[in-house]
């Protein structure tokens, strides 16, 4: 039997009183493009005032942590890279633990390539041991052919995240999931492992970063199938905000039900 859908802007079971760390999606949750969602800055300050912690958790592997820090700085929030958790970072963590010393073919932007190399990952174009695909906005036909060759050869195939589209201020652009689709069309394989939300690998990495028990972490986001599923599937509490993609009609049709629902983080801040 499906769980009862929680009332909007209510915390009847006092879930928030037990939260020590807020894992926050970014676009659609705390900002839209370059604009803060109303009350978001006050919400972040409220977290710190109450002695709690927050980190931003994003599936977008086309940018590294430094890019997000710079963007938040432009928008008036000064944070360090310690506040940013990306699917690219989680993929590096996964490779270090499961493929130590492996040569990696990385289908990714120069920023992500630099992040991999700084972490000691060996990048190799011609004779890799592992294939990693990310959200590569520098993709060209030569890269498409090469990645399909390596996947077709049967190498271990890892992807940073599953999102099919990336929202922009003018609509959607193809994301990592669309790249998986073209590789499958040519090489007849989907990734062996996908690291980002809603999958467990990024949550495992998150837990190591924030040093907080999972039962005291809450995932806050605007997407049911990534943000909320990531929490529900991996031992975290979950809060859906209705300021981005998902609406209440989506919740009613979803198999994934959040623990709490708020109109936005503005209303959420008023509850703790």
Secondary structure in CASP SS format (residue, H / E / C, confidence):
PFRMAT SS
TARGET T0000
AUTHOR 0000-0000-0000
METHOD secondary structure of the structure
MODEL  1
X C 1.00
X C 1.00
X C 1.00
X C 1.00
X C 1.00
X C 1.00
X C 1.00
X E 1.00
X C 1.00
X C 1.00
X C 1.00
X C 1.00
X C 1.00
X C 1.00
X C 1.00
X H 1.00
X H 1.00
X H 1.00
X C 1.00
X C 1.00
X E 1.00
X E 1.00
X E 1.00
X E 1.00
X C 1.00
X C 1.00
X E 1.00
X C 1.00
X C 1.00
X C 1.00
X E 1.00
X E 1.00
X C 1.00
X C 1.00
X E 1.00
X E 1.00
X C 1.00
X C 1.00
X C 1.00
X H 1.00
X H 1.00
X H 1.00
X H 1.00
X H 1.00
X H 1.00
X H 1.00
X H 1.00
X H 1.00
X H 1.00
X C 1.00
X C 1.00
X C 1.00
X E 1.00
X E 1.00
X E 1.00
X E 1.00
X E 1.00
X E 1.00
X C 1.00
X C 1.00
X C 1.00
X C 1.00
X C 1.00
X C 1.00
X H 1.00
X H 1.00
X H 1.00
X H 1.00
X H 1.00
X H 1.00
X H 1.00
X H 1.00
X H 1.00
X H 1.00
X C 1.00
X C 1.00
X C 1.00
X C 1.00
X C 1.00
X C 1.00
X H 1.00
X H 1.00
X H 1.00
X E 1.00
X E 1.00
X E 1.00
X H 1.00
X H 1.00
X H 1.00
X H 1.00
X H 1.00
X H 1.00
X H 1.00
X H 1.00
X H 1.00
X H 1.00
X H 1.00
X H 1.00
X C 1.00
X C 1.00
X C 1.00
X C 1.00
X E 1.00
X E 1.00
X E 1.00
X E 1.00
X E 1.00
X C 1.00
X C 1.00
X H 1.00
X H 1.00
X H 1.00
X H 1.00
X H 1.00
X H 1.00
X H 1.00
X H 1.00
X H 1.00
X C 1.00
X C 1.00
X C 1.00
X E 1.00
X E 1.00
X C 1.00
X C 1.00
X C 1.00
X C 1.00
X C 1.00
X C 1.00
X E 1.00
X E 1.00
X E 1.00
X E 1.00
X C 1.00
X C 1.00
X C 1.00
X C 1.00
X C 1.00
X C 1.00
X C 1.00
X H 1.00
X H 1.00
X H 1.00
X H 1.00
X H 1.00
X H 1.00
X H 1.00
X H 1.00
X H 1.00
X H 1.00
X H 1.00
X H 1.00
X C 1.00
X C 1.00
X C 1.00
X E 1.00
X E 1.00
X E 1.00
X E 1.00
X C 1.00
X C 1.00
X C 1.00
X C 1.00
X C 1.00
X E 1.00
X E 1.00
X E 1.00
X E 1.00
X C 1.00
X C 1.00
X E 1.00
X E 1.00
X E 1.00
X E 1.00
X C 1.00
X H 1.00
X H 1.00
X H 1.00
X H 1.00
X H 1.00
X H 1.00
X H 1.00
X H 1.00
X H 1.00
X H 1.00
X H 1.00
X H 1.00
X C 1.00
X C 1.00
X C 1.00
X C 1.00
X C 1.00
X E 1.00
X E 1.00
X C 1.00
X C 1.00
X C 1.00
X C 1.00
X C 1.00
X H 1.00
X H 1.00
X H 1.00
X H 1.00
X H 1.00
X H 1.00
X H 1.00
X H 1.00
X H 1.00
X H 1.00
X H 1.00
X C 1.00
X C 1.00
X C 1.00
X H 1.00
X H 1.00
X H 1.00
X E 1.00
X E 1.00
X E 1.00
X E 1.00
X E 1.00
X C 1.00
X C 1.00
X H 1.00
X H 1.00
X H 1.00
X H 1.00
X H 1.00
X H 1.00
X H 1.00
X H 1.00
X H 1.00
X H 1.00
X C 1.00
X C 1.00
X C 1.00
X E 1.00
X E 1.00
X E 1.00
X E 1.00
X E 1.00
X C 1.00
X C 1.00
X C 1.00
X C 1.00
X C 1.00
X C 1.00
X H 1.00
X H 1.00
X H 1.00
X H 1.00
X H 1.00
X H 1.00
X C 1.00
X C 1.00
X C 1.00
X C 1.00
X C 1.00
X C 1.00
X E 1.00
X E 1.00
X E 1.00
X C 1.00
X C 1.00
X H 1.00
X H 1.00
X H 1.00
X H 1.00
X H 1.00
X C 1.00
X C 1.00
X C 1.00
END
